[in-house]
Amino acid sequence: MNYHIRKAVPSDMQQVLNLITELAIFEKEPNAVEVTEADLIAKGFGDTPEFDCFVAESDQKVIGIALVYTRFSTWKGTVLHLEDLIVSESVRGHGVGSALLDQVIIYGDKKGVKRVCWEVIDWNTPAIDFYEHKGARVMRDWNVVQLDEQGIQNYISNLN
C-alpha cells in the first residue's frame, strides 16, 4: 500500500471528521461526536491553533490521523498529548498506524517535550499490544477523570 504522512490542512478536516466518527462507532459511542468540520478548521488553524494534526494519505484519501496538542505537566514540564491515533479499519495492518506514531514521536522530540502521552480504552487489546510493542508503558492503575458540559454545570451549581 502506498501512502504518505503529512501535516493536515483545512481541506482535510471533513475526512478527519469521518475518521473521528469511525472511531466513535468502533468505541461503541456512535452519537458522541459533537465536533464539526467548522470546529476543526477554526480550532486547528489560524493564529493560535489548539492542535496539530498529521494525516496518512493514499490516492488523495485520508486513511489515518494523529491529532496532538501540548500541555504542561507539573512533574515533567511540556508534554505532547496524542488525543487520537486513528487508522481506517479497511487499511489496518499496513503500517499506517506505526508511521503516524513515528511522526508524532519525532514531532514531540523536535518540540523538546518531556513526555508523549495518550489514553487507550481498556478493551482495545490490539491497540494496547501495538503501543506496548512500540515501547510505551500502559498505566493500568490510573483512571481517566472527566466532567462533561452537564457535569461542569452541576459542579458550578453546587458551589453555592
N, C-alpha and C positions, 0 to 999 in steps of 0.2 A: 504494500500500500504506500502510495506517495502522498506525503503531507508535509507541511512546514509550520513552524511556530513563529508567530509574530505578535507584536503589541496590537491590541484591539483598536479599532477606530469607531466613531459613532455609527457608521452604517452597518456595523456588525451586531448592534445591540438587539435587533429583532431575533437573529439567530441565537444570540447569547440567551435571551429570554426563553426561547424554545427549549434550550438545554436545561435551563433552570427549572422549567416546568417538567421536563422529562425526569429530572432528579426528584422533584417533589412527588411525582407519581410513583417512582421507584421506592421512595421512602414512605409510601402509603399516606401521603398528605397532599392529594391531588388538588385541593382547593386552598392550600395555604399560601400560594404565591400572590402577593398583593402588589409587588413592584411592577412597574410598567416599562415599556421601551423608553418612553419620555423620561421617566425617573432615572433609568440607567444612563441615558445621554446627559441629563442635567447634572447628575452626581459624579459621573466618571470622567467628564471632560470640562474644559474651560480653565479659568484662572486658578481655582482651588479644587482639583479633583479629590474625591473622597476615597477612591480606589484606583488600582491599576488592574488591567485585565489582559491576559495573554490568550490567544486563540490558536488552536490547531486547525489548519485549513487544508482541505483536499478538494480539488476541482471546484474552487470558488465557494465551497460549502464549509461552514464552521462545524467541525466534528468534535471539538473539545474545547474547554475553557479552564483557566485557572484565574480566579479573582482574588486579589490580595490587597491589604492595606496595612499601614504601620500603626502601631500602638506603643504605649510606654509601659514597661514593667518596672515596678518599684524595686524589684530584686535585680534585674538584669540591665535595664535601660531600654533602648529602642528595639522592638521586636517586629517581625513581619508576621501578620496573621493571614493564613490561607483560608479564606471564607469557604470557597468551593473549588474542588477539582472535579470536573465533570467530563466524561467521555461518553459520547452517544453509544448506547448499547449495541448498535449494529456494527461498531468498529472496535469494540474492546478486544484486547489480546493482540493488538498490532503495535504496541509500544507507544501509543499516543499519550497515555497517562504518564509513563516514565519520562517522555520528552517534555511534557508540561511541568512535571515536578522538577525535573532538571533545571528548566528555565526559572522557576520560582526560587530554587535554592541559589542559583547563580545570581539572580537579581538581588536576593537578600544579602548575599556576600558583598556584592558591589555597593549596596547601600550601607554596609558596615553594621548590620543588625547583630544583636547578641543571640537571637534565637528565632527560629521559624516555628510557628505553632498552628494547630488546627484541631478540629474535632472530627470524630468518625462515629457513626451510630453503632451501638454495641452488637447488633445482629448482622452487620455487613462484614462477614468473615473474609470474603475475598479482598476487600479494601484494607482491612486490618492486616492480613497476611502480606499484602503488597507493601504497605508502609513499614512493617517490621522488617521485611526483606531488604528494604532500602536503608535500614539502619535507624528508623525512627523509633522512639520509645512511646508505646501506647500506655497511658497512665490510667489504668482501670480503677484506681482508687479515688479518682476525682469525679465530681458530678458537675454538670453544666447547670448554671443557675440563671434564670431569666425572669423578667417581668414583661408581659406584652402590654399593648396600649391600655387595655382594661385594667390590668394589674397595676399599671402606673397610676391610673386614675383612682383605683381603690386605695392604694397606698397613700396618695395625697389626701384623699377624703378622710382617712383615718388619722391624719396628723393633728386634726383639730380637737 
